[in-house]
Amino acid sequence: MVTREKSEKGSLKLKIEISGEKWEEAIERSYEKNKGKYNIQGFRKGKAPRKVIEKNYGDTVFYDDAFDEVVSMEYAEFLKNNPDLEIADYPKVNIDSMTADGLKVSLTVLLMPEVELGPISLSVKKKKPSVSQEEVDEQVKRFVDSQARFVESDQPAENGDFVNIDFSGSVDGVKFDGGTAEDYRLELGSHTFIEGFEDQLVGLKAGDEKVVKVSFPQNYPAENLAGKPADFAVKVKKVEKKQAQELSDKLVSFATEFATVEEYKNDVKAKLLQAKQNQAEREFENALIEEVVKKAKVEIPNSMIEHEKEHLVQDFEGRLAYQHIKLDDYLSYIGKTREDFDKEQLEEAKRVLKTRLVLQKIVKDNEISISHDEVHAKLHEVAEARGTTCEEVEKGMSEYELNYIQNDILMNKLIELLKSKNS
């Protein structure tokens, strides 16, 4: 049985009482489910009577599992009977009493904060981008540079040249893993290697040899090398210098789908303009959301903010771990303390939560919904892009991916609503 008690603003207090009979039934179900986990001398595994297991492992050995089952069932039934309640987080549970005669539990449930929307009439201006001749020329220059050829030369190497080298690195006279290579093609000035390495190859010719002396950075990922001086025995086997190309109809027709320089430049300008317009549209949409969120009022409980902050930190740590980087090492590298990082994440959590709550309120108040046909149309787009059928896409799609598509449709509708209110 669940009863509601007087609650503070933003939370709900519940009392759950389980009779001795229902509690005993739950303990018996827990015994049946878990008896196979216990080894009792004289009994085959899973065949020992409940009383024997309780005698060996304690009278309350099956209480935890029984507790989880009955409290979850009662709480779920309460939520089912109160569909208007919007729950923000898992409830905090306090056991008042738990004996063979029954169970009494108190729950504190955090409710979603109330959002007070401001006027949705907005006045956000959208940029009108343009493309200058200098921007087109810069893009064309990059294209011409990309078509340059590198030819072998007997002249000294300079920054921008490629050198083909053999090298062998050592620290305190001992070679280390990953410090040796043959026929490595390195662009001088690219800062691919340890700082100072490439500079010491400038001026060398094919056939030259040199011992390059550098020091590993203090924050180098390999702890056995971090901060240590190293010697690299280097042999230059080849120097390649850039041979620039001339912009011409011939080059354009060879390297692109266009026949003339003029056609190519027109396409460059059109694509640059389209990219700027797309960026302006994204900035406009973000500004609309920021404006409507700024006008809204909502008090977000600290526990909710802290929970979101932890989620953000864990997500960030996960992305770093994918690159085999620890958070503390990353913070040390960028010169930031853990305290500063946590403060930033706390502010980001507040921003994320307020934005989410405000947008959910707008969706609810304006009865924005999505239909099966709209989801199907989106799945059809995905299927076309993958060269398969909607059925195959839907069959192989995870719940997370489907939710992402549904949220994307919902967000597009919300954005269109905000645009319609903008003047």
C-alpha positions as CSV (number, residue, x, y, z in Angstrom):
1,M,0.0,0.0,0.0
2,V,1.3,3.5,-0.9
3,T,0.2,6.7,0.8
4,R,1.2,10.3,0.0
5,E,2.5,12.5,2.8
6,K,2.9,16.3,3.0
7,S,5.7,17.2,0.7
8,E,8.0,20.1,0.1
9,K,7.8,22.1,-3.1
10,G,9.4,20.1,-6.0
11,S,9.3,16.8,-4.2
12,L,6.9,14.1,-3.2
13,K,7.0,11.9,-0.1
14,L,5.5,8.4,-0.1
15,K,5.0,5.7,2.5
16,I,5.0,2.1,1.3
17,E,3.7,-0.5,3.7
18,I,3.9,-4.2,2.9
19,S,1.9,-6.7,5.0
20,G,3.6,-9.6,6.6
21,E,1.8,-12.0,4.2
22,K,2.9,-10.1,1.0
23,W,6.4,-9.8,2.5
24,E,6.6,-13.5,3.1
25,E,5.5,-14.2,-0.4
26,A,8.2,-11.9,-1.8
27,I,10.9,-13.6,0.3
28,E,9.7,-17.0,-0.9
29,R,9.9,-15.9,-4.5
30,S,13.4,-14.6,-3.8
31,Y,14.4,-18.0,-2.4
32,E,13.1,-19.8,-5.5
33,K,15.0,-17.4,-7.7
34,N,18.3,-17.4,-5.8
35,K,18.6,-20.8,-4.1
36,G,20.8,-22.1,-6.9
37,K,23.5,-19.6,-5.8
38,Y,24.2,-21.3,-2.5
39,N,26.3,-24.4,-1.7
40,I,25.1,-26.3,1.4
41,Q,26.9,-29.4,2.5
42,G,24.7,-32.5,2.1
43,F,22.5,-30.9,-0.5
44,R,22.8,-30.7,-4.3
45,K,23.2,-27.1,-5.5
46,G,19.7,-25.5,-5.7
47,K,18.0,-28.2,-3.6
48,A,18.6,-26.9,-0.1
49,P,15.5,-25.9,1.8
50,R,15.0,-22.2,2.5
51,K,15.3,-22.7,6.3
52,V,18.7,-24.5,5.9
53,I,20.1,-21.7,3.7
54,E,18.8,-19.0,6.2
55,K,20.4,-20.9,9.0
56,N,23.8,-20.9,7.2
57,Y,23.7,-17.5,5.7
58,G,21.4,-15.6,8.0
59,D,17.7,-15.0,8.4
60,T,17.8,-12.0,6.1
61,V,19.7,-13.6,3.2
62,F,16.8,-13.2,0.8
63,Y,15.6,-9.8,2.1
64,D,17.5,-7.6,-0.4
65,D,16.1,-9.2,-3.5
66,A,12.6,-9.4,-2.0
67,F,12.9,-5.7,-1.0
68,D,13.8,-4.6,-4.5
69,E,10.9,-6.6,-6.0
70,V,8.1,-5.4,-3.8
71,V,9.2,-1.7,-3.5
72,S,9.6,-1.5,-7.3
73,M,6.2,-3.1,-7.9
74,E,4.4,-0.8,-5.5
75,Y,6.2,2.3,-6.8
76,A,5.5,1.3,-10.4
77,E,1.8,0.8,-9.6
78,F,1.6,4.2,-7.9
79,L,3.1,5.9,-11.0
80,K,0.7,4.0,-13.2
81,N,-2.2,5.3,-11.2
82,N,-0.8,8.9,-11.2
83,P,0.1,9.4,-14.9
84,D,0.2,13.2,-14.5
85,L,3.2,13.1,-12.2
86,E,6.4,14.1,-13.9
87,I,9.3,12.4,-12.1
88,A,12.8,13.9,-12.4
89,D,15.0,11.2,-10.9
90,Y,15.0,7.8,-9.1
91,P,13.5,8.1,-5.6
92,K,15.6,8.2,-2.5
93,V,14.7,5.2,-0.4
94,N,14.7,5.0,3.4
95,I,13.8,1.7,5.3
96,D,11.7,2.5,8.3
97,S,11.4,-1.2,9.4
98,M,12.0,-4.5,7.8
99,T,11.2,-7.6,9.8
100,A,9.5,-10.9,9.3
101,D,6.2,-9.1,10.1
102,G,6.3,-6.8,7.2
103,L,8.1,-3.8,5.6
104,K,7.8,-0.1,5.9
105,V,9.6,2.3,3.5
106,S,9.7,6.0,2.9
107,L,10.4,7.4,-0.5
108,T,11.4,10.9,-1.5
109,V,10.6,11.5,-5.1
110,L,12.1,14.5,-7.0
111,L,9.5,16.1,-9.3
112,M,10.3,17.9,-12.6
113,P,10.6,21.6,-11.9
114,E,7.8,23.9,-13.1
115,V,8.7,26.0,-16.0
116,E,7.3,29.5,-16.5
117,L,7.6,30.5,-20.1
118,G,8.1,34.0,-21.2
119,P,6.5,35.4,-24.4
120,I,7.5,33.3,-27.4
121,S,7.3,36.3,-29.7
122,L,10.9,36.7,-30.7
123,S,13.0,39.2,-32.5
124,V,16.1,37.4,-33.6
125,K,17.9,38.6,-36.8
126,K,19.4,36.1,-39.2
127,K,22.7,36.9,-40.8
128,K,22.8,37.5,-44.6
129,P,26.2,36.0,-45.6
130,S,28.2,36.9,-48.6
131,V,31.4,35.6,-50.2
132,S,34.3,37.9,-51.1
133,Q,36.7,37.6,-54.0
134,E,39.5,37.1,-51.5
135,E,37.7,34.0,-50.0
136,V,37.3,32.5,-53.5
137,D,40.9,33.2,-54.4
138,E,42.1,31.6,-51.1
139,Q,40.0,28.5,-51.8
140,V,41.3,28.3,-55.4
141,K,44.9,28.7,-54.1
142,R,44.4,25.8,-51.7
143,F,43.2,23.7,-54.7
144,V,46.2,24.6,-56.8
145,D,48.6,23.9,-53.9
146,S,46.9,20.5,-53.4
147,Q,47.8,19.6,-57.0
148,A,51.5,20.4,-56.6
149,R,53.9,17.6,-57.3
150,F,56.9,16.7,-55.2
151,V,60.1,15.9,-57.1
152,E,63.3,14.5,-55.8
153,S,66.1,17.1,-55.4
154,D,69.8,17.2,-54.5
155,Q,69.3,20.6,-52.8
156,P,69.2,21.2,-49.0
157,A,65.8,20.5,-47.3
158,E,63.6,23.4,-46.3
159,N,60.4,23.8,-44.4
160,G,57.6,22.6,-46.7
161,D,59.8,19.9,-48.3
162,F,59.3,16.2,-47.7
163,V,62.3,14.1,-46.5
164,N,62.5,10.3,-46.6
165,I,64.4,9.2,-43.5
166,D,65.6,6.3,-41.4
167,F,65.8,7.0,-37.7
168,S,66.5,5.3,-34.4
169,G,65.8,6.9,-31.1
170,S,67.4,6.2,-27.7
171,V,67.2,7.5,-24.2
172,D,70.3,7.2,-22.0
173,G,71.8,5.1,-24.8
174,V,68.9,2.6,-24.8
175,K,66.5,2.2,-27.7
176,F,62.8,2.5,-26.9
177,D,59.6,1.1,-28.4
178,G,58.3,3.1,-31.3
179,G,61.5,5.1,-31.7
180,T,62.8,3.4,-34.9
181,A,61.5,3.5,-38.5
182,E,62.8,3.1,-42.0
183,D,61.7,5.1,-45.2
184,Y,59.6,7.5,-43.1
185,R,58.2,10.3,-45.3
186,L,58.1,13.5,-43.1
187,E,57.0,17.0,-44.1
188,L,59.3,19.5,-42.5
189,G,57.4,22.2,-40.7
190,S,54.4,20.0,-40.1
191,H,55.2,19.6,-36.4
192,T,54.4,15.9,-36.7
193,F,57.4,14.9,-34.5
194,I,58.6,16.2,-31.2
195,E,59.2,19.9,-31.1
196,G,62.6,20.7,-32.5
197,F,63.1,17.5,-34.4
198,E,62.1,18.7,-37.8
199,D,64.0,22.0,-37.4
200,Q,67.3,20.1,-37.1
201,L,66.7,18.4,-40.5
202,V,66.5,21.7,-42.4
203,G,69.6,22.2,-44.5
204,L,70.4,18.5,-44.8
205,K,70.7,16.8,-48.2
206,A,70.1,13.3,-49.4
207,G,72.8,11.0,-47.9
208,D,73.4,13.3,-44.9
209,E,73.4,11.8,-41.4
210,K,72.8,13.6,-38.1
211,V,72.1,12.9,-34.5
212,V,69.0,15.0,-33.6
213,K,68.8,15.9,-29.9
214,V,65.3,16.6,-28.5
215,S,63.5,16.3,-25.2
216,F,60.1,14.7,-24.7
217,P,57.4,16.9,-23.3
218,Q,56.6,16.6,-19.5
219,N,53.1,15.5,-20.4
220,Y,54.1,12.9,-23.0
221,P,51.6,10.0,-22.9
222,A,54.4,7.4,-22.4
223,E,55.4,7.9,-18.8
224,N,58.8,6.2,-19.2
225,L,59.7,8.9,-21.8
226,A,58.0,12.0,-20.4
227,G,60.4,14.9,-19.9
228,K,63.5,12.9,-20.9
229,P,66.2,14.0,-23.4
230,A,66.5,11.7,-26.4
231,D,69.0,11.2,-29.3
232,F,67.7,10.2,-32.8
233,A,70.2,8.9,-35.3
234,V,68.8,10.1,-38.6
235,K,69.8,9.3,-42.2
236,V,68.2,11.4,-45.0
237,K,67.6,9.2,-48.0
238,K,65.7,11.6,-50.2
239,V,64.6,15.2,-50.3
240,E,61.4,16.1,-52.3
241,K,60.6,19.7,-53.2
242,K,57.2,21.1,-54.2
243,Q,56.7,21.7,-57.8
244,A,53.9,24.2,-58.1
245,Q,51.2,24.0,-60.7
246,E,49.7,26.9,-62.7
247,L,46.0,27.5,-62.6
248,S,44.7,26.7,-66.0
249,D,41.7,25.2,-67.9
250,K,43.9,22.1,-68.4
251,L,44.6,21.7,-64.6
252,V,40.9,22.3,-63.8
253,S,39.6,19.9,-66.4
254,F,42.1,17.2,-65.2
255,A,41.4,17.5,-61.5
256,T,37.7,18.5,-61.3
257,E,34.4,18.0,-63.0
258,F,34.6,21.5,-64.6
259,A,36.1,22.4,-68.0
260,T,37.3,26.0,-67.3
261,V,38.8,28.0,-64.5
262,E,35.7,30.3,-64.6
263,E,33.3,27.4,-64.1
264,Y,35.4,26.1,-61.2
265,K,35.6,29.5,-59.5
266,N,31.8,30.0,-59.9
267,D,31.3,26.6,-58.2
268,V,33.7,27.5,-55.4
269,K,31.8,30.7,-54.8
270,A,28.4,28.9,-54.8
271,K,29.6,26.3,-52.4
272,L,31.2,28.8,-50.0
273,L,28.0,30.8,-50.0
274,Q,25.9,27.7,-49.4
275,A,28.1,26.7,-46.4
276,K,27.8,30.2,-45.0
277,Q,24.1,30.2,-45.4
278,N,23.8,26.8,-43.7
279,Q,26.0,28.1,-40.8
280,A,23.8,31.2,-40.6
281,E,20.7,29.1,-40.4
282,R,22.2,27.0,-37.6
283,E,23.2,30.1,-35.7
284,F,19.7,31.6,-36.2
285,E,18.0,28.5,-34.9
286,N,20.4,28.3,-31.9
287,A,19.7,32.0,-31.2
288,L,16.0,31.4,-31.2
289,I,16.3,28.7,-28.6
290,E,18.7,30.8,-26.5
291,E,16.2,33.7,-26.6
292,V,13.2,31.6,-25.5
293,V,15.2,29.9,-22.8
294,K,16.5,33.3,-21.5
295,K,13.0,34.5,-21.2
296,A,11.8,31.5,-19.2
297,K,12.0,31.0,-15.4
298,V,12.7,27.7,-13.7
299,E,14.2,26.6,-10.4
300,I,16.2,23.5,-10.9
301,P,17.0,21.4,-7.8
302,N,20.7,21.1,-6.9
303,S,20.5,17.3,-6.9
304,M,19.2,17.4,-10.5
305,I,22.0,19.7,-11.6
306,E,24.7,17.6,-9.8
307,H,23.3,14.5,-11.5
308,E,23.5,16.1,-14.9
309,K,27.0,17.4,-14.2
310,E,28.2,13.9,-13.3
311,H,26.7,12.6,-16.6
312,L,28.5,15.3,-18.6
313,V,31.8,14.5,-16.8
314,Q,31.4,10.7,-17.4
315,D,30.6,11.3,-21.1
316,F,33.7,13.5,-21.5
317,E,35.9,11.0,-19.7
318,G,34.5,8.3,-22.0
319,R,35.5,10.2,-25.1
320,L,39.0,10.8,-23.7
321,A,39.3,7.1,-22.8
322,Y,38.5,6.2,-26.4
323,Q,41.7,8.1,-27.3
324,H,43.5,6.4,-24.4
325,I,43.8,9.7,-22.4
326,K,43.1,10.2,-18.7
327,L,41.1,13.2,-17.6
328,D,43.8,14.4,-15.2
329,D,46.4,14.1,-17.9
330,Y,44.2,16.1,-20.3
331,L,43.6,18.8,-17.7
332,S,47.3,19.0,-17.0
333,Y,48.1,19.4,-20.7
334,I,45.7,22.3,-21.1
335,G,46.7,23.9,-17.8
336,K,43.4,23.6,-16.1
337,T,42.6,22.4,-12.5
338,R,40.0,19.8,-11.7
339,E,38.2,22.4,-9.6
340,D,37.9,24.8,-12.7
341,F,36.8,21.9,-14.9
342,D,34.0,20.9,-12.4
343,K,32.8,24.5,-12.2
344,E,32.6,24.6,-16.0
345,Q,30.7,21.4,-16.1
346,L,28.3,22.6,-13.4
347,E,27.4,25.7,-15.4
348,E,27.0,23.6,-18.5
349,A,24.7,21.2,-16.6
350,K,22.5,24.2,-15.6
351,R,22.4,25.4,-19.2
352,V,21.6,22.0,-20.6
353,L,18.9,21.3,-18.0
354,K,17.2,24.6,-18.4
355,T,17.2,24.4,-22.2
356,R,15.8,20.8,-22.1
357,L,13.0,21.7,-19.6
358,V,12.0,24.9,-21.5
359,L,11.8,23.0,-24.8
360,Q,9.8,20.2,-23.2
361,K,7.4,22.8,-21.8
362,I,7.0,24.4,-25.3
363,V,6.3,21.0,-26.9
364,K,3.7,20.2,-24.2
365,D,2.0,23.5,-24.2
366,N,1.7,23.6,-28.0
367,E,0.8,19.9,-28.3
368,I,3.6,19.2,-30.7
369,S,3.7,15.5,-31.6
370,I,5.0,13.2,-34.3
371,S,3.1,10.7,-36.4
372,H,3.9,7.3,-37.6
373,D,4.0,8.6,-41.2
374,E,6.6,11.2,-40.3
375,V,8.8,8.6,-38.7
376,H,8.3,6.3,-41.7
377,A,9.3,9.2,-44.1
378,K,12.5,9.8,-42.1
379,L,13.3,6.1,-42.2
380,H,12.7,6.1,-46.0
381,E,15.4,8.9,-46.3
382,V,17.8,6.8,-44.2
383,A,17.1,3.7,-46.3
384,E,17.7,5.6,-49.6
385,A,21.0,7.0,-48.3
386,R,22.1,3.4,-47.3
387,G,20.7,1.8,-50.5
388,T,18.3,-0.5,-48.7
389,T,14.7,-0.8,-47.6
390,C,12.7,0.8,-44.7
391,E,12.0,-2.6,-43.4
392,E,15.7,-3.5,-43.2
393,V,16.6,-0.1,-41.7
394,E,13.9,-0.5,-39.0
395,K,14.9,-4.1,-38.2
396,G,18.5,-3.2,-37.7
397,M,17.9,0.0,-35.8
398,S,18.4,0.2,-32.1
399,E,16.0,1.9,-29.7
400,Y,18.5,4.7,-29.2
401,E,18.7,5.3,-33.0
402,L,14.9,5.3,-33.3
403,N,14.6,7.8,-30.4
404,Y,17.2,10.0,-32.0
405,I,15.1,10.1,-35.2
406,Q,11.9,10.9,-33.3
407,N,13.6,13.6,-31.3
408,D,15.1,15.1,-34.5
409,I,11.6,15.3,-36.1
410,L,10.2,16.8,-32.9
411,M,13.0,19.4,-32.7
412,N,12.5,20.4,-36.3
413,K,8.8,21.1,-35.6
414,L,9.7,23.1,-32.5
415,I,12.2,25.2,-34.4
416,E,9.6,25.9,-37.1
417,L,7.2,27.0,-34.4
418,L,9.8,29.4,-33.0
419,K,10.5,30.7,-36.5
420,S,6.8,31.4,-37.0
421,K,6.8,33.5,-33.8
422,N,9.9,35.5,-34.8
423,S,9.5,38.9,-36.4
